[in-house]
Amino acid sequence: MSRKGKSLFGRKMGQEHHEATEGLVRLLTKANHDLTAVQHRLDKEFQQIYPQNANPMKLVSRIKKIQQDLSTLEDQCRHLLTAKQDLIDKARTTLVGNRNLVQRMEASMGISPTTDSHDSAFANFNQIIDEWKVQARTKAGDEMETDVDDINTLLFSTIVSSN
């Protein structure tokens, strides 16, 4: 075969390949158009059948989105409550440490140390912590097995389980 024969063969094969690709593109374009038409017909039908945005397809989509959002929010709440519990624990440690230091300083100066009943700020702090624990235990019931000092986890567990 001459060069001329090879080039005709190459052109023919290239044209066939190109035509096949164009045929596939046309088929996919038509399928896309058909699916869009079906979607519009279904949307119209659902709007006629179901009043005011009660389209089942949209509702299912919204429910799935809300479920994903709730999962994300629960994870964020757990992270936030862990940080909050850490802050409460550190505040409690600091307050108790400072209170003990003040009592030792008072004792070394010959002043009678402030007792729990005379230290209103410390008494109020302990009362708030105790009330939170009682409230959380009341909501959680006896089945909750959490650390007594982890108030936030206990409260969060009761809130999540009640919803």
Disulfide bonds with the S-S distance in Angstrom:
none
